């Protein structure tokens, strides 16, 4: 198994070199189209964010005449501020947070799904989810993390009221809180989940990596409609980057981004031992959309009608 991993790392290294020279999969747009347009993507330092960043690191956006800038934020709250003040015109986020965003910014639409997954991580003395009854769990109450916690607890016949919720905006702070013992558990995504594991925490529950787990790419629709070619290229580049990860079956192409997020070398090494396979970018399932929006409405993060069709963009590269 280790020898196969070494071969994979060598092949991926070759792919990284080739990727810096060329990109195959979509016809380049005219320079005039891209000279006047640029996507600035806001992210929150997790797997779906790192996949979007990968296109920048491997020059895949520029090789397709698309100007892309990346801005990584520590929390959903900071990302939402960047959306509100116009710092970014695209973002990697989740369906629950999108519902909250759409409440104030109806001109933002969903371009498609992003890969990624959530997990419930606890201090190692807690052997299963049921043991968390009455304990303190760190989440962001305004995004998908509390929605995930609700689902994880339900599988063990517990309710949100069974635990004490603590608002901790950033995943990095949740990892620190777990390590210090100021919380008993936390909802995290990778690479934060693996960072917590190398600190001695235990993953009690985790999404299936290959499933749709609520992560999405959203765009300012006013901007996207004026730059539809660039929007399709953006989605296609992300699609191709996911395919590269799937082909290597590992995270090595995301290592540079993981390090920039503050992930330790030990956690990066552990991440590289994971077998990963994601779905490429595609339309959000109507059932997933409605569940997330109904939850957001219950939490008073969203009001009004739940309109799947209105919230989703029609793009050639997203089926």
C-alpha positions in Angstrom: 0.0 0.0 0.0 2.8 2.4 0.9 4.6 1.7 -2.4 1.4 2.5 -4.3 1.2 5.8 -2.4 4.7 6.6 -3.4 4.0 5.9 -7.0 0.8 8.1 -6.7 2.8 10.9 -5.2 5.3 10.8 -8.1 2.5 10.8 -10.7 0.8 13.6 -9.0 4.0 15.6 -9.0 4.2 15.1 -12.8 0.6 16.2 -13.1 1.4 19.4 -11.1 4.2 20.3 -13.5 2.0 19.6 -16.6 -0.9 21.6 -15.1 1.3 24.7 -14.9 1.6 24.6 -18.7 -1.7 23.6 -20.0 -5.3 23.0 -19.3 -7.6 20.9 -21.5 -11.4 20.9 -21.4 -12.9 24.2 -22.5 -12.4 26.6 -25.3 -10.6 29.8 -24.3 -12.6 33.0 -24.4 -11.6 36.1 -26.1 -9.2 38.3 -24.2 -11.6 41.2 -24.4 -14.1 39.2 -22.3 -11.6 38.6 -19.5 -9.8 41.9 -19.5 -12.9 43.5 -18.1 -13.9 40.7 -15.8 -12.4 39.1 -12.7 -13.8 36.7 -10.1 -12.8 37.3 -6.6 -13.7 34.2 -4.6 -14.2 34.3 -0.8 -13.5 31.1 1.1 -13.4 29.8 4.7 -10.3 27.5 4.9 -11.8 24.0 4.4 -11.8 21.3 1.7 -14.3 23.0 -0.7 -12.3 26.2 -0.3 -9.0 24.4 -1.0 -10.4 22.9 -4.2 -11.3 26.4 -5.5 -7.8 27.6 -4.5 -6.3 24.6 -6.4 -7.3 26.3 -9.7 -5.2 29.3 -8.7 -2.2 27.3 -7.5 -2.0 25.2 -10.7 -2.6 28.2 -13.0 -5.7 26.5 -14.3 -7.8 29.8 -14.2 -5.1 31.8 -16.0 -4.5 29.1 -18.6 -8.1 29.6 -19.5 -7.9 33.4 -19.7 -9.8 33.8 -16.5 -8.6 36.3 -13.8 -9.3 34.9 -10.4 -8.3 36.3 -7.0 -8.8 34.3 -3.8 -9.6 35.7 -0.3 -9.6 33.2 2.6 -11.4 34.2 5.8 -11.3 32.6 9.2 -15.1 32.4 9.7 -18.5 32.5 7.9 -19.1 35.8 9.6 -16.0 37.4 8.0 -17.0 35.9 4.6 -20.5 37.3 4.8 -19.1 40.7 5.6 -17.0 40.5 2.4 -20.1 39.5 0.5 -22.0 42.4 2.0 -19.4 45.1 1.2 -18.7 43.8 -2.3 -15.1 42.6 -1.6 -15.9 39.3 -3.3 -18.3 38.4 -6.2 -18.2 34.7 -5.6 -17.9 32.5 -2.5 -17.5 28.9 -1.3 -20.0 28.4 1.5 -22.9 26.1 2.5 -26.6 25.9 1.9 -27.6 27.1 5.3 -25.4 30.1 5.1 -26.5 30.8 1.6 -30.1 30.9 2.8 -29.0 33.6 5.3 -27.2 35.5 2.6 -30.1 35.4 0.2 -32.3 37.0 2.9 -30.3 40.2 2.5 -28.7 39.7 -0.9 -31.3 38.2 -3.3 -29.0 38.8 -6.2 -26.6 36.0 -5.1 -27.3 32.6 -6.7 -26.0 29.1 -6.4 -23.7 28.1 -9.3 -23.4 24.5 -8.2 -22.2 22.0 -5.5 -18.7 21.8 -4.0 -17.0 18.8 -2.5 -16.4 18.6 1.2 -17.7 16.9 4.4 -18.4 17.6 8.0 -17.7 15.6 11.2 -18.4 15.7 14.9 -15.1 15.5 16.8 -14.9 15.1 20.6 -12.3 14.8 23.3 -11.1 11.2 23.3 -12.8 10.3 26.6 -16.2 10.4 24.7 -16.5 7.1 22.9 -19.7 7.8 21.0 -22.3 10.5 20.2 -24.6 9.5 23.0 -21.9 10.2 25.6 -22.1 13.9 24.6 -25.5 14.3 26.3 -25.3 17.4 28.5 -21.8 18.3 27.1 -20.6 21.4 25.4 -20.3 21.4 21.6 -18.7 24.2 19.6 -20.5 25.2 16.3 -21.3 28.2 14.3 -25.1 28.6 14.9 -25.5 30.6 11.6 -24.2 28.0 9.1 -24.3 24.3 8.2 -22.3 23.2 11.2 -25.2 23.3 13.6 -27.5 21.7 10.9 -24.9 18.8 10.7 -24.9 18.5 14.5 -28.7 18.2 14.6 -28.5 15.4 12.0 -25.6 13.6 13.8 -27.5 13.8 17.2 -30.7 12.6 15.6 -29.0 9.4 14.5 -28.2 8.7 18.2 -31.7 9.6 19.2 -30.6 12.9 20.7 -31.9 16.5 20.1 -30.0 19.8 19.9 -31.4 20.5 23.3 -29.5 17.4 24.6 -26.2 19.3 24.4 -24.9 22.7 25.3 -24.1 24.8 22.2 -21.2 27.2 22.2 -20.8 29.7 19.4 -17.3 29.6 18.1 -17.0 31.4 14.8 -13.8 29.9 13.3 -12.9 26.2 12.9 -9.4 27.0 14.0 -10.7 28.3 17.3 -12.9 25.2 17.7 -9.8 23.0 17.3 -8.0 25.1 20.0 -11.1 24.9 22.3 -11.1 21.1 21.9 -7.4 20.9 22.7 -7.7 23.1 25.8 -10.8 21.3 27.0 -13.0 24.4 27.1 -15.5 22.4 24.9 -16.2 18.7 24.8 -16.8 18.4 21.1 -17.0 20.5 17.9 -18.3 20.3 14.4 -15.5 20.6 11.9 -14.5 20.1 8.3 -11.1 19.0 7.0 -8.3 20.1 7.3 -9.5 21.2 10.8 -11.0 17.8 11.6 -7.7 16.1 10.9 -5.8 18.8 12.9 -8.1 18.0 15.9 -7.3 14.2 15.4 -3.5 14.7 15.5 -4.1 16.7 18.7 -5.7 13.6 20.2 -9.4 14.1 19.5 -11.8 11.4 18.3 -14.1 11.6 15.3 -17.5 10.3 16.4 -19.5 11.0 13.3 -18.6 12.0 9.7 -20.2 12.6 6.4 -19.5 10.3 3.5 -16.8 11.9 1.5 -18.3 11.1 -1.9 -21.7 12.5 -1.0 -23.3 15.9 -1.4 -22.8 17.5 2.0 -24.2 21.0 1.7 -21.2 22.9 0.3 -21.8 25.2 -2.6 -20.3 27.8 -5.0 -22.4 31.0 -5.0 -22.0 34.0 -7.2 -23.3 37.6 -7.5 -25.8 37.0 -10.2 -25.7 40.6 -11.5 -22.0 40.2 -12.2 -22.4 36.6 -13.5 -25.0 37.5 -16.1 -22.7 40.1 -17.6 -19.8 37.6 -17.6 -21.5 34.3 -18.4 -18.5 32.9 -20.3 -16.2 33.5 -17.4 -18.8 32.0 -15.0 -18.9 28.8 -17.1 -15.1 28.7 -17.2 -14.9 29.1 -13.5 -17.2 26.2 -12.9 -15.4 24.1 -15.5 -12.0 24.7 -14.0 -13.3 23.6 -10.6 -14.8 20.5 -12.2 -11.5 19.6 -13.8 -9.6 20.2 -10.5 -11.9 17.7 -8.7 -11.2 15.2 -11.5 -7.5 15.6 -10.9 -8.0 14.9 -7.2 -10.1 11.9 -8.0 -7.5 10.6 -10.4 -4.8 10.7 -7.8 -7.2 9.5 -5.1 -5.4 11.7 -2.6 -5.0 15.3 -1.3 -1.4 16.0 -2.3 -2.4 18.7 -4.7 -4.0 20.7 -1.9 -0.9 20.6 0.4 0.2 24.2 -0.5 -3.3 25.5 0.4 -3.5 23.4 3.6 -0.2 24.9 4.8 -1.4 28.5 4.0 -4.5 27.7 6.1 -2.2 27.0 9.1 -2.5 23.2 9.0 0.4 21.5 10.8 2.8 19.2 8.9 1.6 16.3 10.9 -2.0 16.9 9.9 -1.1 17.4 6.3 0.8 14.1 6.3 -2.3 12.4 7.8 -4.6 14.0 5.2 -2.3 12.6 2.4 -3.0 9.1 3.6 -6.7 9.5 3.1 -8.4 7.9 0.1 -10.6 10.6 -1.5 -13.1 10.6 -4.3 -15.6 13.5 -4.9 -18.5 14.2 -7.1 -17.7 17.0 -9.6 -19.6 20.3 -9.5 -23.3 19.8 -10.3 -26.7 21.2 -9.6 -27.8 21.1 -6.0 -30.5 18.4 -5.3 -33.9 19.9 -4.7 -34.4 17.8 -1.6 -31.1 19.0 -0.1 -31.9 22.6 -0.9 -35.3 22.4 0.8 -34.1 20.7 3.9 -31.4 23.3 4.4 -33.7 26.2 3.8 -36.4 24.8 6.1 -33.8 24.5 8.8 -32.6 28.0 8.1 -36.2 29.3 8.4 -36.6 27.5 11.7 -33.5 29.2 13.0 -34.8 32.6 11.8 -31.9 32.9 9.4 -34.2 33.1 6.4 -37.8 34.2 5.8 -40.1 34.1 2.8 -40.9 31.4 0.2 -38.4 28.6 -0.4 -37.8 28.8 -4.2 -35.3 26.3 -5.6 -35.6 27.5 -9.2 -35.0 31.1 -8.4 -32.0 30.4 -6.2 -30.1 28.3 -8.8 -28.3 29.7 -11.9 -28.6 28.0 -15.3 -25.0 27.2 -16.5 -23.8 25.1 -19.4 -21.0 23.6 -17.3 -23.3 22.6 -14.4 -25.8 19.8 -15.0 
